[in-house]
């Protein structure tokens, strides 16, 4: 973990109002209130990170999707992981103050895989965020952001422990769900929004693929999904790569692995029952699949996560 502090007068170790220039990070989490920290994060993690910025004072103009986007006081800027959208040049006012949380795309993807079935409009919401990345927050929503920022800060400042990764994941999950909850309160996605999201044929096909993946999570053949969409498996993978940077087979495997990890971590079900629930041909095939995608047998995976 790297820590940078400049021109800070700390009234107490964890007083957020005093953390004017601070950067804390691990390989997966980046936290900063320092414009130099923002620069470093933009240059090193802009393609792979989920970035959320709350402007506390002044403003910053960031080049995003071909134009300058202004983030002003009490605005929240959200950039979901996207291989085709980078944060470009930027300019900020002399009185600019902000709080930024960036976490690795793999964390964000894991959260969304676990919640796909209860978030049927996620694809449309993600497209909306890509095109409307700035939200003006209410006082209550700002308080929520401060809370999650502070929880990340406390963990990053504390000594590493056996539970820190799980705690950080739980905080990231809470922050992501709060963002989706805020979007629901704004009611930004009406029927016209959903229709507009489906205009582009490749967008529509990718949307339908993710919907089918949610509806039939135990189907593990690209061919099956391609037939449902009336396209070839090769074309489906090309669309998935174009829209998300990942092939169709990777999407399917990630969904399956997330589910099997859930069963192995959070239940005491016998291996053969998990295999049956996930519609594997038999327990042996389930064990082979788990070993291939996690590097561990199901029993070893369970023992390692309990250690």
For each residue, the residues with C-beta under 8 A, 3 or more apart:
1: 24 25 26 156 160
2: 23 24 25
3: 22 23 24 157
4: 21 22 23 34 36 37
5: 8 21 22
6: 21 34 36
7: 20 21
8: 5 18 19 20 21 22
9: 18
10: 13 15 18 19
11: 15 17 18
12: 15 18
13: 10 157
14: 150 153 154 157
15: 10 11 12 18 19
16: 19 99 146 149 150 153
17: 11
18: 8 9 10 11 12 15
19: 8 10 15 16 22 33 153
20: 7 8 33 34 97
21: 4 5 6 7 8 33 34 36
22: 3 4 5 8 19 31 32 33 34 37
23: 2 3 4 30 31 32 33 34 36 37 40
24: 1 2 3 29 30 31 32 152 153 156 157
25: 1 2 29 30 31 32 156
26: 1 29 156
27: 104
28: 103 104 106 107 165 168
29: 24 25 26 101 102 103 104 152 156 168 172
30: 23 24 25 37 41 45 49 100 101 102 103
31: 22 23 24 25 100 101 102 149 152 153 156
32: 22 23 24 25 37 38 40 41 100
33: 19 20 21 22 23 37 97 98 99 100
34: 4 6 20 21 22 23 37 38
35: 38 39 92 96 98
36: 4 6 21 23 39 40
37: 4 22 23 30 32 33 34 40 41 100
38: 32 34 35 41 42 53 90 98 100
39: 35 36 42 43
40: 23 32 36 37 43 44
41: 30 32 37 38 44 45 46 49 51 100 102
42: 38 39 45 46 87 90
43: 39 40 46
44: 40 41
45: 30 41 42 48 49 51 102 104
46: 41 42 43 49 51 79 86 87
47: 83 86
48: 45 81 104 105
49: 30 41 45 46 79 81 102 103 104 105
50: 79 80 81 102 103 104 105 107 108 176
51: 41 45 46 77 78 79 87 100 101 102
52: 76 77 78 79 100 101 102 145 175 179
53: 38 60 71 76 77 98 99 100
54: 74 75 76 98 99 100 137 142 145 149
55: 58 59 60 71 72 73 74 75 76 77 96 97 98
56: 73 74 97 98 99
57: 73 95 96 97
58: 55 72 73 92 93 94 95 96 97
59: 55 70 71 72 73 92 93 96
60: 53 55 70 71 90 91 92 93 96 98
61: 68 69 70 71 90 91 92
62: 68 69 71 77 87 88 89 90
63: 66 67 68 69 87 88 89 90
64: 67 68 69 79 85 87 88 133
65: 69 85 130 131
66: 63
67: 63 64
68: 61 62 63 64
69: 61 62 63 64 65 77 133 134
70: 59 60 61 75 134
71: 53 55 59 60 61 62 75 77 98 134
72: 55 58 59 75
73: 55 56 57 58 59
74: 54 55 56 136 137 142
75: 54 55 70 71 72 134 135 136 137
76: 52 53 54 55 134 135 136 137 141 145
77: 51 52 53 55 62 69 71 133 134
78: 51 52 129 133 134 135 179
79: 46 49 50 51 52 64 82 85 87 133
80: 50 108 126 129 130
81: 48 49 50 105 108 109
82: 79 85 130
83: 47 244 245
84: 245
85: 64 65 79 82 130
86: 46 47
87: 42 46 51 62 63 64 79 90
88: 62 63 64
89: 62 63
90: 38 42 60 61 62 63 87
91: 60 61
92: 35 58 59 60 61 96
93: 58 59 60 96
94: 58
95: 57 58
96: 35 55 57 58 59 60 92 93
97: 20 33 55 56 57 58
98: 33 35 38 53 54 55 56 60 71
99: 16 33 53 54 56 145 146 149
100: 30 31 32 33 37 38 41 51 52 53 54
101: 29 30 31 51 52 148 149 152 175
102: 29 30 31 41 45 49 50 51 52
103: 28 29 30 49 50 107 108 172
104: 27 28 29 45 48 49 50 107 108
105: 48 49 50 81 108 109
106: 28 109 110
107: 28 50 103 104 110 111 169 172
108: 50 80 81 103 104 105 111 112 172 176
109: 81 105 106 112 113 254
110: 106 107 113 114 169 258
111: 107 108 114 115 169 172 173 176 177
112: 108 109 115 116 119 122 176
113: 109 110 116 254 255 258
114: 110 111 173 258 262
115: 111 112 118 119 122 177
116: 112 113 119 122 210 213 214 255
117: 120 214 217
118: 115
119: 112 115 116 122 125 180
120: 117 211 214
121: 124 125 189 194
122: 112 115 116 119 125 126 180 210
123: 126 127 197 206 207 210 211
124: 121 127 128 189 193 194 197 207
125: 119 121 122 128 129 180 183 189
126: 80 122 123 129 130
127: 123 124 130 131 197 203
128: 124 125 131 132 183 188 189 193 197
129: 78 80 125 126 132 133 183
130: 65 80 82 85 126 127 133
131: 65 127 128
132: 128 129 135 188
133: 64 69 77 78 79 129 130
134: 69 70 71 75 76 77 78
135: 75 76 78 132 182 183 186
136: 74 75 76
137: 54 74 75 76 141 142 145 182
138: 141 142
139: 142 143
140: 143 144
141: 76 137 138 144 145 178 182
142: 54 74 137 138 139 145 146
143: 139 140 146 147
144: 140 141 147 148 178
145: 52 54 76 99 137 141 142 148 149 175
146: 16 99 142 143 149 150
147: 143 144 150 151
148: 101 144 145 151 152 171 174 175 178
149: 16 31 54 99 101 145 146 152 153
150: 14 16 146 147 153 154
151: 147 148 154 155 171
152: 24 29 31 101 148 149 155 156 168 171
153: 14 16 19 24 31 149 150 156 157
154: 14 150 151 157 158
155: 151 152 158 164 167 168 171
156: 1 24 25 26 29 31 152 153
157: 3 13 14 24 153 154
158: 154 155 161 164
159:
160: 1 164
161: 158 164
162:
163: 166 167
164: 155 158 160 161 167 168
165: 28 168 169
166: 163 169 170
167: 155 163 164 170 171
168: 28 29 152 155 164 165 171 172
169: 107 110 111 165 166 172 173
170: 166 167 173 174
171: 148 151 152 155 167 168 174 175
172: 29 103 107 108 111 168 169 175 176
173: 111 114 169 170 176 177
174: 148 170 171 177 178
175: 52 101 145 148 171 172 178 179
176: 50 108 111 112 172 173 179 180
177: 111 115 173 174 180 181
178: 141 144 148 174 175 181 182
179: 52 78 175 176 182 183
180: 119 122 125 176 177 183 184
181: 177 178 184 185
182: 135 137 141 178 179 185 186
183: 125 128 129 135 179 180 186 188 189
184: 180 181 187
185: 181 182
186: 135 182 183
187: 184 190
188: 128 132 183 193
189: 121 124 125 128 183 193 194
190: 187 193 194
191: 194 195
192: 195 196
193: 124 128 188 189 190 196 197
194: 121 124 189 190 191 197 198
195: 191 192 198 199
196: 192 193 199
197: 123 124 127 128 193 194 203 207
198: 194 195 203 204 207
199: 195 196 203 204
200: 203 204
201: 204 205
202: 205 206 239 242 243
203: 127 197 198 199 200 206 207 243
204: 198 199 200 201 207 208
205: 201 202 208 209 229 231 236 239
206: 123 202 203 209 210 239 240 243 244
207: 123 124 197 198 203 204 210 211
208: 204 205 211 212 229
209: 205 206 212 213 225 229 236 239 240 248 251
210: 116 122 123 206 207 213 214 251
211: 120 123 207 208 214 215
212: 208 209 215 216 219 225 228 229
213: 116 209 210 216 217 219 225 251 252 255
214: 116 117 120 210 211 217
215: 211 212
216: 212 213 219 224
217: 117 213 214 255 256 259
218: 256 278 279
219: 212 213 216 224 225 252
220: 252 253 256
221: 224 225 252
222: 225 226 233 236 237 248 249 252
223: 226 227 233
224: 216 219 221 227 228
225: 209 212 213 219 221 222 228 229 236 248 252
226: 222 223 229 231 232 233 235 236 248
227: 223 224 230
228: 212 224 225
229: 205 208 209 212 225 226 236
230: 227
231: 205 226 235 236 239
232: 226 235 236
233: 222 223 226 236 237 248
234: 237 238
235: 226 231 232 238 239
236: 205 209 222 225 226 229 231 232 233 239 240 248
237: 222 233 234 240 241 247 248 249
238: 234 235 241 242
239: 202 205 206 209 231 235 236 242 243
240: 206 209 236 237 243 244 246 247 248 250 251
241: 237 238 244 245 246 247
242: 202 238 239
243: 202 203 206 239 240
244: 83 206 240 241 251
245: 83 84 241
246: 240 241 250 251 254
247: 237 240 241 250 251
248: 209 222 225 226 233 236 237 240 251 252
249: 222 237 252 253
250: 240 246 247 253 254
251: 209 210 213 240 244 246 247 248 254 255
252: 213 219 220 221 222 225 248 249 255 256
253: 220 249 250 256 257 293
254: 109 113 246 250 251 257 258
255: 113 116 213 217 251 252 258 259
256: 217 218 220 252 253 259 260 278 289 293
257: 253 254 260 261 293 294
258: 110 113 114 254 255 261 262
259: 217 255 256 262 263 278
260: 256 257 263 264 274 278 286 289 290 298
261: 257 258 264 265 294 301
262: 114 258 259 265 266 267
263: 259 260 266 267 269 274 277 278
264: 260 261 267 274 290 298 301 302 305
265: 261 262 302 305
266: 262 263
267: 262 263 264 274
268:
269: 263 273 274 277
270: 273 274
271: 274 275 283 286 287 298 299
272: 275 276 282 283
273: 269 270 276 277
274: 260 263 264 267 269 270 271 277 278 286 298
275: 271 272 278 280 282 283 285 286
276: 272 273 279 280
277: 263 269 273 274
278: 218 256 259 260 263 274 275 286
279: 218 276
280: 275 276 283 285 286 289
281: 285
282: 272 275 285 286
283: 271 272 275 280 286 287
284: 287 288
285: 275 280 281 282 288 289
286: 260 271 274 275 278 280 282 283 289 290 298
287: 271 283 284 290 291 297 298
288: 284 285 291 292
289: 256 260 280 285 286 292 293
290: 260 264 286 287 293 294 296 297 298 301
291: 287 288 294 295 296 297
292: 288 289
293: 253 256 257 289 290
294: 257 261 290 291 301
295: 291
296: 290 291 300 301 304
297: 287 290 291 300 301
298: 260 264 271 274 286 287 290 301 302
299: 271 302 303
300: 296 297 303 304
301: 261 264 290 294 296 297 298 304 305
302: 264 265 298 299 305 306
303: 299 300 306 307
304: 296 300 301 307
305: 264 265 301 302
306: 302 303
307: 303 304
